[in-house]
Amino acid sequence: MRNSGKFYDDKHFPHGFNRSGIFTINEAALLENYGRTMQALQDGIFAPGEESEHQFLAEINGQQAVMSDFGRCWIKYSTQISQKVRRYTLCASQRVQKGMHEEDDDIGADDDIDF
């Protein structure tokens, strides 16, 4: 596959492919080095010239089983950018209203615990 320059996707991966935690080192290198060519082939801007480019198009169009690293990597990239972004946080900031914690303390105050 030909190299058309570095490929970056600042919209979906602002810190780069290799720092996203989604792609392996090899996949990030493939996307960065050949992503422009793969995108141009998918969009029909480039006509496939090499056998690997014909195989790539057949794989991403579903005409052939995905066997190449190029096809596997591009399908993974396409899936990631088409999914709805969900962000979760591990901590939450909650303000305690006056008097709320006092009610929680009284819940078990009447219960006698025998050991």
N, C-alpha and C positions, 0 to 999 in steps of 0.2 A: 504494500500500500504506500502511496506517495505521501510525503510530508509537505503540508501547505503552510507551515508556520505554527506557532504556539496557539493553543486553544484555551480560552479562559471563559468561565461562566460566573461572572461576578454577581449576577442576580440570585442564582440558586446556591452557589458555593463561593461566598465572598472571601473566604480564607484559603481557597484552593482545594483541589480535589484530594490531595494527599493529607490535608488536615481536617477533612470533613468527618472522618471516622466511618465512612461508608465504603470507600474503595480501598483495595489493597495497594501496595506500593506499585506493583506492575500495572494494575488497572489505571491508577492515577497517571502513570507515565504514558500509557497508551492514549488516554484521553487528551493529555496535554500535547503530545507530539502528533497525533493523527486525528484529533477531534474535528478540526476544520474540514479535513477531507471526508470524514465519515458523515458530517452534517451536510456537506455539499452533495455527496452521493445520495443521501436520503432525500434531500430537497430537489434533486434533479438538476442541480447547477453543474456538477461534473458528470461526465459520461464515464462509466467504468472502463478502465484501460487494461488493468492487470487482472490476472485470474483471481487474486485475493479480493479485489474490489467487486468482481462478479459474484463471488461466493458470499461476500459481506451483504450485498443487496438481496440475494436470495434468502439469506438467513433472517434478516430483519423484516422482510416482507412475508415470512412464513412459508416460503416455497421449499425450504430445505431446513433440516434440523440444525440447530445452532451448534457448531463444532469449533469455530475459530475464536481466538481470544478477542478479536476485533468485534465480532458479532455479540458475544457474551457481554463484553464491556459496554457496548453502545446500548444494548437492551436494558442493562442495569441502570445506565445513566438516564435513558428515556423514562424508565419506570419511576425513578427518583424525582425527576422534575415534573412529572405529571400527577404525582400524589399530592393530596392536600397536606399542607404543612401543619403538623401538630407539635406544639411545644409544651413541655411540662416543666414545672419547677419542683425542686426537692424540698423546699422550705416555703412556709407561708407566714406572712406577718398578720397577726390578728391582735386587735386591740381589745383588751379586757374591759368590759363596761363595769362601772362602779357597782358593787353589790353582787355581781354574778358569781365571783369566786366564794363569797360567803355562803350562798345557797348550796354550792357543791359540797362544802364542808359539813353542812348540817344533815346531809342525806344519810350518812352512816353513823351519826353521833348517837342515835338511840339504840343501835344494834349492839348487843352484848356478844362478845366473842369469847368463847371458852376454849382454852387450849388443853 
